[in-house]
Amino acid sequence: MSAPSDAAAARLLAELHAARHLARGSRRSEAEARPSLSAAALWAHVRRVPGRPVSLAVERQIRDDPATGRRYRAMLRSQALAHTPLAIAASDGAVVQRRLGSFALEIVPPDAEAMALLLIRGVAEGASAPSLIEAALGAEIVRLELGAPIAGTIVLALDPEVAETALLARLAADPKSEIFLL
């Protein structure tokens, strides 16, 4: 086998440099490659109506990018009537009652005749009542519409056969979950 000519060696060296440059460029983190979400896109997500289609790209970026997740939660806090980042002093790991500002969130466990209920107490007469609840723990997020208060209490049935209410029941009982009343 003969030695490569100077032109072939120069070409091989140029190809190696180009390959190295491409390899370094492809190792950029996903966060660098992903464009930052606009404030308008995040506000639209904060103000979304439960049950309507959502942007999966926005959901993915909130879940995968810590900075975007922090921006989203800050926007939620600014709109929330009440918020709790985590339960205070839960003894057995399952929370039965939590305080969210002036509201008390209580889980009534199921019995033989009725399913579990979520009660939101403390809705003052004539004051703004929350219309949405959002609970989050890690990548798990659920948002549900709330009914009108009756005698200062909002009642939501936590049907275990409905995926969203089953997830809300689990997240609301977890002391590490974050809850927003909007």
N, C-alpha and C positions, 0 to 999 in steps of 0.2 A: 504494500500500500504506500502511495506516495504522500509526501508532506503537503498540507493544504497551502494554496498560494496565499500571498499577502491579502489579496482582495477577498478571498473566501474567509480568511481568519478575521478580517475586519468586519465582514458581514455577520459572521457568527457572534462576535463580540457585541455588535450593535443589537442583534436579536436578543442576546442575554440581558442587556441593559433594558431593552423595551419590556421584556418579560418580567424582570424584577420590578420595574416601575408599575406595570399593570397589577402585579401581585400585591404590592404595597397599597395601591389604590383600592383594591377589592377588600382589604382587611379593615377599612374604615368601619367604625361601629354603626349599627343600625340607626342609632340616635342622630349621628352626623348625617347619614344618608337621607333620613326621613325629614321632610320639611316640617317646621314648627306649625302647630295649629294656630289659626288666627283667633283673636279674642271673640270675633263674631261667631265662629264655629263652636267655640266652647260655650258662649252664652246661649246659642241655640240648643245645645245639648243640656245645659242647666235647666232651661225653660221647656224642655220637651214634655209632651203629654204621654202618660203611660199607655201602652197598647199601640201606639203609632210607630211606624218604621223609624229606626235610628241608623245613623251612619256607623257602619262597622269599623271604618278607618278611625273615626273619632274614639269609639269604644276601645279599640286596640291600642291607640296611642295613650289614652288615659291609663290603661292597665299596664302597658309596657314601659312607658317613659315616666320616671319618677317626677321630673319637673312639671310635666303636663298634668299628672295626677294631682300634684300640690296646687297648681293653678285652678284646676277644676274644683277641688274641695274648698279652696278659698272663695271661689265664686258662689258655690253652694251655701257656704256659711253666711255670705253677705245677703243672700236672699231668704235664708231660713228664718222662720219665726222662732225656732228652737233647734238646738244642736247639742249632741253629746259625743265626744270623741271615743269614750269608753266608759263602762260602768264603774262605779266607785265601790270598792270593797265587797265584791261578790264572794260569798262564802263557799258555795259548793260548785261553782262553775256555771250554774244556770241562773240567769237573772229572772226574777219574777216581777220586779218593779224597778224602774229607772226614772230619774228626774231629767227633764229636758227643759231647762229654763223654768218657766212658770207652769209647764205641763208635767203630768205624771203619766208615764207609759206603764201599763200593767198587763201581764199575760195571765189570763184565767185558764188554768189547765183543763183539758177535756175530761168529761166524765161519761158514764154509760149513756146518758141521754143527749148530750150536747158536745159539739166540737170546741176546740180551744178558741178563745176570743182575745183580741188585742183591744184594750181600752185606753183611750187617750183622754185623761181627765184634766180639768182646769181651764176649759174654754170659757172665758168670761162672756157674760151677756153683752151683746153689741160689739165685742172685739172681733178682730180678724181671726177666723178659725183656719187651721191648716187644711189644705185640700190635697196635699200629697205627702207621702212618707217615702224616704229613701234610706236603705240600710246597706252598708258595705263592709266587707271584711276581705282584704286582699283583692283577688280578682272577682270575687262574688259580689254582685250588685243587684239590688232589686228596687224597683220604684212602683208604687201603687197609688191609685186615687183613693181618697178617703171620703166617706159620706158626710152629710151635715151633722153637726152636733145635736144631741137631744139632751136637754137638761145639763148642759155643760160637759157632756161626754160623747166622744166619737167611738163607735163600736165597729170593729172589723172582724169578721169570722175568718179564722185561720184554718181553712179546709185543707187537710193533708192530701187530698186528691188533686188540688190545684197547685201546680209547680211554684207559681209566684208566691202564694200565701204560705206554702210549706217552707220555702226559702226564707221568707220574712220572719216566720216563727222561729226558725233556727238562728237567724242572725240577731233578732231582737233578744233572744235568750243568751247569746254569747257575750260575755263581758268585754271582749276585745273589739266588737263591731262598733262602727260609727253610724249614728242615726241622725237624720235631718228631717225636720217637719217643715214643709214649704207651703 
